[in-house]
């Protein structure tokens, strides 16, 4: 059975779903918003996170962007629209289930994630040490970066973002600066292109057994490369 973190601001829903999951033998911990959810991810170390979309202080999208782990995320939302689903997947969510849902469907989807967890290869012990490596090789033609034995193929924009941050490692680079310098346009109020590129880059790092935390989110400020 799995350790599940449920992040949702609805107290009745939390109680109901917690009882359902515990009846299936799962260990469950709850958080009432994204800020508390991030703290619980670090302290509770869940196998799976069930995450509401609309919450105070920090919503589900913001938690997806701020997390520094590969823990599978199942989004649970009363909002049923294509844009929310697509953005959730772009930010690294593994599944999206619309409220209200049947318990049977929830448990089937949960079991599918658990099967993927069992099949996922464990990273080597040295992976966490890669974050301290200062030397990164950049292939300007193939848009590929190489750290040690790990090579990551990126899109042109992802490559330029990674290189821009790497060349300024240790500094916090604002979203406005990244948008202007790399994406060559001003940052709009509802523009999420930059966040999407960063999220995709982190996912590719993780898929290549490199830590997502090479690119850190500095809440309220921007991003930094882990020196």
C-alpha positions in Angstrom: 0.0 0.0 0.0 1.1 3.6 -0.6 1.8 6.7 1.5 -0.5 9.3 0.1 -0.5 13.0 0.7 -3.9 14.6 0.1 -3.7 18.4 -0.5 -7.2 20.0 -0.6 -8.9 22.9 1.2 -12.3 21.3 1.5 -12.5 19.7 5.0 -15.5 17.5 4.2 -13.8 16.2 1.1 -10.6 15.5 3.0 -12.3 13.5 5.7 -14.3 11.5 3.1 -11.4 10.6 0.8 -9.1 9.9 3.8 -11.5 7.4 5.1 -11.8 5.7 1.7 -8.1 5.5 1.2 -7.4 4.2 4.7 -10.0 1.5 4.2 -7.9 0.3 1.3 -4.9 0.1 3.5 -3.1 3.3 2.5 -1.3 5.7 4.9 -2.8 9.2 4.4 -1.6 12.6 5.5 -3.6 15.8 4.7 -2.6 19.4 3.9 -5.0 22.3 3.5 -3.1 24.3 0.8 -0.1 24.2 -1.4 2.3 25.8 1.1 1.5 23.2 3.7 1.6 20.6 0.9 5.2 21.4 0.0 6.2 21.1 3.6 4.5 17.7 3.9 6.2 16.5 0.7 9.5 17.0 2.4 8.6 15.7 5.8 6.2 12.9 5.0 7.9 11.7 1.8 4.7 10.4 0.1 4.6 7.8 -2.7 1.8 9.7 -4.4 0.3 13.2 -4.0 -3.4 13.9 -4.6 -3.7 17.6 -5.4 -6.6 20.0 -5.6 -6.3 22.7 -8.2 -8.0 25.7 -6.6 -6.8 26.5 -3.1 -5.8 29.6 -1.1 -2.2 30.8 -0.6 -0.8 28.4 -3.2 -2.9 26.6 -5.7 -2.2 23.3 -7.4 -0.4 24.8 -10.4 2.0 26.7 -8.1 2.8 23.6 -6.1 3.6 21.7 -9.3 6.0 24.4 -10.3 7.6 24.7 -6.8 8.1 21.0 -6.0 11.5 19.6 -6.1 10.7 15.9 -6.4 9.6 13.3 -8.9 6.6 12.1 -6.7 3.6 11.2 -8.9 0.8 13.7 -8.8 -2.9 13.0 -9.3 -4.8 16.2 -9.8 -8.4 16.4 -8.3 -10.4 19.3 -9.5 -14.0 20.5 -9.8 -12.9 22.5 -12.9 -13.3 20.4 -16.0 -11.8 22.1 -18.9 -9.1 21.2 -21.5 -6.8 24.1 -20.6 -6.5 23.1 -16.9 -5.8 19.5 -17.9 -3.2 20.4 -20.4 -1.4 22.8 -18.1 -1.4 20.2 -15.3 0.3 17.7 -17.6 2.7 20.3 -18.9 3.7 21.0 -15.3 4.4 17.4 -14.5 1.1 15.9 -13.2 0.6 12.2 -13.9 -3.2 12.1 -13.9 -6.2 14.5 -13.8 -9.5 13.4 -12.3 -12.6 15.7 -12.3 -14.8 16.0 -9.2 -17.2 14.5 -8.5 -15.7 11.1 -9.3 -16.5 7.5 -8.5 -14.4 5.7 -5.9 -14.0 2.8 -8.3 -12.4 5.1 -11.0 -10.2 6.8 -8.4 -8.9 3.4 -7.1 -8.3 2.1 -10.6 -6.2 5.2 -11.5 -4.4 5.0 -8.2 -3.5 1.4 -8.9 -2.2 2.3 -12.3 0.2 4.9 -10.8 1.3 2.3 -8.2 2.2 -0.1 -11.0 4.4 2.5 -12.6 6.1 3.1 -9.3 7.0 -0.5 -8.9 8.4 -0.6 -12.5 10.3 2.7 -12.2 14.1 2.0 -12.0 15.8 3.4 -9.0 18.4 6.1 -9.6 22.0 5.3 -8.7 23.4 6.5 -5.3 25.5 9.1 -7.0 22.7 11.0 -8.6 22.2 13.5 -5.7 25.8 14.4 -6.0 25.4 15.5 -9.6 23.9 18.8 -8.4 27.3 19.9 -7.1 29.1 19.4 -10.5 30.2 22.7 -11.9 31.1 21.5 -15.4 28.3 21.3 -18.0 29.1 20.6 -21.7 26.8 22.4 -24.2 26.2 21.2 -27.7 25.0 24.3 -29.5 24.1 22.4 -32.6 22.1 19.5 -31.1 20.7 21.6 -28.2 22.1 18.9 -25.8 23.7 19.3 -22.4 25.9 16.8 -20.8 26.7 16.5 -17.1 29.1 13.7 -16.2 27.7 10.7 -18.0 24.2 12.2 -18.3 23.1 13.7 -21.6 19.9 15.6 -22.0 18.3 16.6 -25.3 16.4 19.9 -25.1 14.4 22.1 -27.4 16.2 25.3 -28.5 14.3 27.4 -26.0 14.9 25.0 -23.1 18.6 24.8 -24.0 18.9 28.6 -24.0 17.1 28.9 -20.7 19.3 26.3 -19.1 22.5 27.9 -20.4 21.4 31.4 -19.3 20.8 30.2 -15.8 24.0 28.1 -15.7 26.1 31.0 -16.7 24.6 33.0 -13.8 24.6 30.1 -11.3 24.2 31.3 -7.7 22.2 34.3 -8.8 18.4 34.6 -8.7 17.2 35.5 -12.2 13.7 37.1 -12.4 11.1 35.8 -14.7 11.0 39.2 -16.4 14.7 38.9 -17.3 14.5 35.4 -18.5 11.4 36.2 -20.6 13.1 39.2 -22.2 16.6 37.8 -22.6 15.7 34.2 -23.7 12.2 34.3 -25.1 12.7 37.7 -26.6 9.4 39.2 -25.4 7.9 40.9 -22.4 6.3 38.9 -19.6 2.6 39.2 -19.7 0.4 38.9 -16.6 -1.1 35.6 -17.6 1.8 34.4 -19.7 2.9 30.9 -18.6 5.2 30.0 -21.5 8.3 30.5 -19.4 7.0 28.3 -16.5 6.1 25.6 -19.1 9.6 25.6 -20.6 11.2 25.4 -17.1 8.9 22.5 -16.1 9.6 20.6 -19.3 13.3 21.0 -18.7 13.1 19.8 -15.2 11.1 16.8 -16.3 13.8 15.9 -18.9 16.5 16.3 -16.3 14.6 13.9 -14.0 14.0 11.4 -16.8 17.7 11.4 -17.4 18.4 10.7 -13.7 19.5 14.2 -13.0 17.9 16.1 -10.1 15.1 18.6 -10.9 16.7 20.9 -8.3 19.5 21.9 -10.7 16.9 24.6 -11.5 15.5 26.1 -8.3 12.3 28.1 -8.0 12.8 31.1 -5.8 9.2 32.0 -4.8 8.2 35.5 -5.6 11.4 36.2 -7.4 12.3 33.8 -10.2 14.7 31.0 -10.8 18.3 30.1 -10.0 20.8 27.4 -11.1 22.0 25.2 -8.2 25.7 26.0 -7.9 
